[in-house]
Amino acid sequence: MEALMLQELYKIYKEGEIETVALRGASFSVQPGEFIAITGRSGAGKSTLLNIMGGLSIPSAGRVLINGTDIAKMSESERTTFRRKNIGVIYQTDNLIPFLTAQENIMLPMQLAGRKNCSHEAHTLLFEVGLKNRANHKPGMLSGGERQRVAIAVALANRPNLLLADELTGELDTATANQVMELLTGINAEHKLTLIVVTHNKTVAARANRQIHINDGQISEILASDGRSKK
């Protein structure tokens, strides 16, 4: 079974009598454990696509199947519960709560999912992302790269099967971006989770098993890791 399958997705935004079509029949599938990069110019529909895959938005038409479950048919509360258990999302800005420590930020999604006594698991995740000595540091005390590592740990807090990242290296220097991507690809390989990264960065995209290019809301090409078109 595919980890993710998108079928004929349309997303239309309405403002008064004006309609903007952000997605136009986008379709593709992703296998369990695959690393996919989604590329395209600004305004092409990348972030809209990621929000729909993450259950943060619903399509105007089409199906979004995650491990065979169509999340587009769920209510908002059902999607929230499903997302907490199955999907992790990392953003360009780390989205950490500034008055919580690194450990407390990681524990929060666990607690929202109803888990108790999760401090040990939070410590384990901090160790995995190379920040075992930063547990009691608040975001303002961390570097940009360290904050993104905590954000990755937060996204992994409930051990999701699907990890989504939206331009996560966009505000990092080249060396730090490479370190963050090394961490993510290592997690992808070790835990066999499905990783989908939206990126403008060609170096980041080249790390993926496949590159899916979106143009004006349509999937225009799918490239294998060697850069050849994949039909």
N, C-alpha and C positions, 0 to 999 in steps of 0.2 A: 504494500500500500504506500502511495506517495505521502511524504510528510506534509506537502502543501500542493494544492491544485486550484488554480484560478481559471474559471471558465466564463468567457465573454463578459468581462467586467466593464460596466459603464458607471461613471460618476458625473453627475450633473449638478452644478451649484446654481441656485436661483437667487437673484436679488431684484425684487420687483418683477418687471417683465423681461429682464436680461438673464439669459442662460449661458453658463460657461461649461463646456464639456471638458472635463479634466482627464477622463479615461474613455477610450473608444474601443470596446471589445477586446480588452487585454486578456490574453490567455497564455499560461505556461504552467509547468509542474516542476516540483523539486523533490528529489529523492532523499530519504533519511540519511543524515550525516553529510549531505552535500554542502559545499560552500559556494554561494552565488553572489556575484556583484551586479547591482543594478546601476546602469549608467545612463546619462542623458543630460542635455543642457538644462539650465534653470527654467522652471515652468513647464517642463515636459510631462510631469505627472508622477515623478519618482516618490515624493513625500506622500502624495495622495495614495499611491499604491501601497507604501509601507504602512500608513495608518489603517488601511483596510485589512491588510494581512495581519496587523496586530490587534484587530478587533476594536480599534479606537474610533473607527468610522465604518459605516455600512455602505455598500455600493447602491447605486440607483437601480441597477439590474445586474444579474450574474450570480455566480456561486463562488464561495470561498471555503474550500474543504481543507481542514487541518486534521490529519490522521483520520480522514473519512467523515468528519463532523462538519456540517455546513454552519459556520458561525454567523453567516449573513441572515439566517432565519431565527437567530436567538433574540431574546429581548435584551435590553441594555444591561440589566442585572445579571442575566445568564452569561452574557459576554464578559462581564467584569469578573465573575467567578471563574470562567473558563480561562481567561487571560492570566489571572493570578497563578493558576496551576500549570499552565502549558506554554506561556509565551513570556520571553524577557525582551525588553526594549532598551536600547542605549541611544542617547541623543548627542548632538554635537556639543551642546552645553550640558554639563554633567548632571544637572537637575537634582543635585543633592540638597537636602534640607540643611541650611547653614548653621542652625543651633544644635544639631545632633552630631555626635561623634561618628567616625567612620563605621565603627561597630554598630552603633544605634541605627544608622542609615540602612545597613544591611539587614538588621533584625526587623525593621519596620514592615517590609512586604511579607515576611514570615508571620508576623503577628497579625497582619490584616487577613492572612489566609487561615487564621485560627490556630497556628502552631504555638506551642509553649516551650519554655526551656530551650531557646534556640541560640543562646550565646556561644555555645561550643561550635555549632555549625557556622556561625558568623566568623569566628576565629579561624576555622578551617578555610573558609573562602578568602579571608584576608591573607592567609598563608599562600593559597593558590595564586593570588594575583601579586604576590611578592611584597605585601605590606603588613606583615605580622607585627611589626613594631609601630604601626600607626593606628592601632585600634582606638585609642583615646584622643586622636587628633580630629578637630573639626575641619570642615572643608577649607576654611580660610587659612589654615595652617599647612595646607598641602600644596604641592606644585600642580600645574595643569595636568601633567601626565599621571600623577598620583590620584588626582580627583577622577580622571577617566578610569583608572584601575578600580577605584572604589565603585564607580558607576557600573562597571562590568560585574563586580561582585554582587551589587544590588540586583542587577538583571538576572543573575544566576541563583539568587537566594532561594527560590522554590524549585530549583533544578528543572527548568523548563526543557522541553524537547526542541523548541524553536527559539532562536535568538536573532533579533532584528537590530540593526545598527544604522542610524541616520547620520551620515557625514561625521562619524565619531572622531576622525583625525583632523577635521577642518580647522580647528583652532590650535593645533599642536605644531611644533617645529618638526622638521624632517626626521631627526634622530629619535625624538619622543614618539612620533607617529609610527615609526618602524618598530619600536619596542612594544607599543600597544598592539600592533597587528601581529607581532610574533606571539604575544600572549594569547590573542584571540584564536589564531590558527592552531596554537598548541591545545587550547581548550576544545576546539572543534575536533581535533584529531583524537584527543584522549577520551572525551566524553561522548563522542559520536553524535553530538547534537547538530541540528541543521542550522546553518549560519547564513543569513542574508544581509548584505551590506550595501546600502545606498551610498554612492561615492562619485565625486568628480575626479578623484585622484587616480591616475592611470597606473601608478605603482601598486596601490592598494587593490585595484581591480584585477591586475595581472596575477595576484596571489590566488584568485578564486578558481574553482573547477570550471565554472562557466561565467560568461558575462552576458547579461540580458540588457539590451539597449532599448530605451523607450524614447519615442519621438512623437510629440503632439498627442500623447495619450494612447499611442499604439505601440505594440512590441514590434520593432522594425528588424531586429536581428538577434540571434542567439549565438554567441561565440564560445567555442571550447577554450580551454586554458592556453592552447597554443595559438589562439587568435584566429583560427579558421572558422568560417560560418558553419553552424550546426543546424541542419534542417530538422 
